[in-house]
Amino acid sequence: QVQLVESGGGLVQAGGSLSLSCLASGLTLSNYAMAWFRQAPGKEREFVAGLNRRGGSTSYADFVKGRFTISRENAKNMVALQMNSLQPEDTAVYYCACVFALLNVPRRSNDYNYWGQGTQITVSS
């Protein structure tokens, strides 16, 4: 049974930082492309950042470039998202997701078949 469990969400002031982690079980993470998505109230789920199974190729949404960094530790079956310079518009539920054995980094949510339960990030102004 595949499980993705996010942690690290919370409340932070604008300009602050948070780090999210996603721990995977029931699969070998090194065979999967990983990504973070987010969904704000009343909005569609959107791609935030992703990396391919080897971690050599990353992709970021324009609105997080230079502020967020995605990384993975395959030995720990974990992927992380470091978020700096957070702004109120970053407030959302953040989800990690994975898809088997791709060398690229898909950016559409429909491309991913395993999802975590989500963790809330709230950025106050």
Phi, psi and chi 1 to 4 in degrees:
 res  aa     phi    psi   chi1   chi2   chi3   chi4
   1 GLN       -  122.2 -179.4 -178.0   -2.3      -
   2 VAL   -83.3  133.6  174.9      -      -      -
   3 GLN  -136.9  137.7  -86.8 -165.7  -45.8      -
   4 LEU  -120.4  126.1  -58.9  178.4      -      -
   5 VAL  -125.2  116.3  179.5      -      -      -
   6 GLU   -87.5  152.2  -58.6   97.8  -22.6      -
   7 SER  -150.2  163.3   60.8      -      -      -
   8 GLY   105.4   -0.2      -      -      -      -
   9 GLY   -71.4  171.4      -      -      -      -
  10 GLY   160.3 -162.7      -      -      -      -
  11 LEU  -107.1  134.2  173.9   65.8      -      -
  12 VAL  -145.0  151.5   64.5      -      -      -
  13 GLN   -80.5  155.7  -71.2 -172.1  -28.8      -
  14 ALA   -55.5  136.6      -      -      -      -
  15 GLY    92.3   -9.7      -      -      -      -
  16 GLY   -84.4 -176.1      -      -      -      -
  17 SER  -131.0  151.7  -61.2      -      -      -
  18 LEU  -144.9  154.6  -79.7  175.4      -      -
  19 SER  -125.2  127.3 -179.2      -      -      -
  20 LEU  -102.7  146.6  -59.1 -179.1      -      -
  21 SER  -126.6  150.2  -64.5      -      -      -
  22 CYS  -132.8  115.1  175.1      -      -      -
  23 LEU  -102.1  126.0 -174.8   61.7      -      -
  24 ALA  -104.0  145.1      -      -      -      -
  25 SER  -140.0  156.0   60.0      -      -      -
  26 GLY    82.9    7.1      -      -      -      -
  27 LEU  -154.8  165.7   52.2   78.9      -      -
  28 THR  -100.3  107.7  -59.3      -      -      -
  29 LEU   -60.5  -27.6 -156.5   59.6      -      -
  30 SER   -65.5  -12.1   58.3      -      -      -
  31 ASN   -93.6    2.4  -68.6  -31.8      -      -
  32 TYR  -123.6  142.2  -69.9   74.7      -      -
  33 ALA   -78.0  141.4      -      -      -      -
  34 MET  -121.7  150.2  -58.4  -65.5  -60.2      -
  35 ALA  -153.0  160.5      -      -      -      -
  36 TRP  -114.4  134.9  -70.7   92.5      -      -
  37 PHE  -121.8  166.6  -73.2   77.9      -      -
  38 ARG  -143.3  155.3   70.7 -175.2 -171.9 -174.4
  39 GLN  -142.2  118.6 -171.7  166.6   18.8      -
  40 ALA   -92.3  157.2      -      -      -      -
  41 PRO   -55.6  129.2  -26.4   35.2      -      -
  42 GLY    78.2    4.4      -      -      -      -
  43 LYS  -120.2  161.9  -64.9 -172.3  176.5 -178.9
  44 GLU   -77.1  157.1  -68.2 -172.7   -7.7      -
  45 ARG   -67.3  136.2 -168.6  168.8  -62.7 -171.3
  46 GLU  -130.7  150.4   60.8 -177.3   -5.1      -
  47 PHE   -69.7  137.1  175.8   83.5      -      -
  48 VAL  -111.2  -55.8  174.4      -      -      -
  49 ALA  -161.3  154.7      -      -      -      -
  50 GLY  -157.2  162.8      -      -      -      -
  51 LEU  -145.9  153.3   37.9   57.3      -      -
  52 ASN   -77.5  177.0   68.5  -10.9      -      -
  53 ARG   -64.6  -27.3   61.6  175.9  178.2  169.3
  54 ARG   -90.7   -9.6  -65.0  176.6 -179.1  174.6
  55 GLY    79.6    2.5      -      -      -      -
  56 GLY   -83.9  -13.4      -      -      -      -
  57 SER  -126.7  124.6  177.3      -      -      -
  58 THR  -119.8  159.6   58.1      -      -      -
  59 SER  -145.0  138.8 -179.9      -      -      -
  60 TYR  -132.4  145.5  -67.1   92.9      -      -
  61 ALA   -67.8  147.9      -      -      -      -
  62 ASP   -57.4  -33.8  -73.3  -16.5      -      -
  63 PHE   -74.7   -6.5   54.7   77.0      -      -
  64 VAL  -119.3   -3.2  -58.1      -      -      -
  65 LYS   -58.3  131.9  -79.3 -177.3  179.7  178.0
  66 GLY    84.8  -10.4      -      -      -      -
  67 ARG  -113.2  -36.6  -60.7 -170.6  -61.5  129.0
  68 PHE  -110.1  147.7  -67.7    9.4      -      -
  69 THR  -134.5  126.4  -57.5      -      -      -
  70 ILE  -100.3  143.1 -171.7  171.6      -      -
  71 SER  -149.6  163.5   61.7      -      -      -
  72 ARG  -139.8  148.9   65.8 -168.9  -61.8  161.7
  73 GLU  -125.1   94.8  -67.9 -172.4   57.5      -
  74 ASN   -62.4  -34.0  -73.5  -20.7      -      -
  75 ALA   -63.1  -27.2      -      -      -      -
  76 LYS  -100.6    1.3  -64.3 -177.9  179.2  180.0
  77 ASN    54.1   46.6 -106.9   20.5      -      -
  78 MET  -136.5  145.9 -171.9 -177.1   72.0      -
  79 VAL  -127.6  144.3   63.6      -      -      -
  80 ALA  -127.0  158.7      -      -      -      -
  81 LEU  -134.8  111.2 -175.9   68.7      -      -
  82 GLN   -90.8  124.1  176.5   64.7   39.1      -
  83 MET  -119.6  118.5  -56.1 -178.5  -68.1      -
  84 ASN  -116.2  162.9  -60.4  -34.4      -      -
  85 SER    50.7   46.8  -58.5      -      -      -
  86 LEU   -66.5  144.6  -75.0  161.1      -      -
  87 GLN  -125.2  158.3  -60.7  -58.5  -43.3      -
  88 PRO   -53.1  -32.4  -29.3   36.2      -      -
  89 GLU   -71.4   -7.4   52.0  -93.2   33.2      -
  90 ASP   -84.3   -4.5  -65.7  -44.4      -      -
  91 THR   -61.7  123.9  -65.0      -      -      -
  92 ALA  -177.6  172.5      -      -      -      -
  93 VAL   -89.4  127.9  177.2      -      -      -
  94 TYR  -104.4  133.3  -76.6   71.0      -      -
  95 TYR  -122.2  141.2  -60.9   88.2      -      -
  96 CYS   -99.4  153.1   70.1      -      -      -
  97 ALA  -149.2  157.2      -      -      -      -
  98 CYS  -146.7  157.0   66.8      -      -      -
  99 VAL  -142.0  144.7   59.9      -      -      -
 100 PHE   -71.7  131.8  179.0   74.4      -      -
 101 ALA    51.7   56.4      -      -      -      -
 102 LEU  -118.0  143.1  -68.1 -179.1      -      -
 103 LEU   -88.3  -18.4  -64.4  179.9      -      -
 104 ASN   -95.7 -174.0   61.7  -32.6      -      -
 105 VAL  -123.5   99.1 -176.3      -      -      -
 106 PRO   -63.5  149.2  -19.9   32.0      -      -
 107 ARG  -116.6   -1.9  -64.0  170.1   70.3   97.7
 108 ARG   -98.0  137.1  -59.6 -178.0  -53.7  169.6
 109 SER   -62.0  -32.1   60.5      -      -      -
 110 ASN   -66.1  -16.0  -73.3  -13.9      -      -
 111 ASP   -78.3  -13.2  -70.8  -32.0      -      -
 112 TYR  -103.8  137.9  -70.5   83.0      -      -
 113 ASN  -113.2   -6.4   47.1   11.7      -      -
 114 TYR  -126.1  135.8  -65.6  112.9      -      -
 115 TRP  -135.3  147.5  -68.6   83.6      -      -
 116 GLY   -82.5  179.5      -      -      -      -
 117 GLN   -84.6  -13.7   81.1  -72.8   -8.8      -
 118 GLY    95.6  151.7      -      -      -      -
 119 THR  -138.1  137.9 -174.4      -      -      -
 120 GLN   -83.2  131.8  176.1   71.5   45.3      -
 121 ILE  -116.7  124.3  -58.9  -66.3      -      -
 122 THR  -123.2  123.4  -57.3      -      -      -
 123 VAL  -112.0  118.2 -175.2      -      -      -
 124 SER   -92.7  149.3   62.5      -      -      -
 125 SER   -90.4      -   56.2      -      -      -
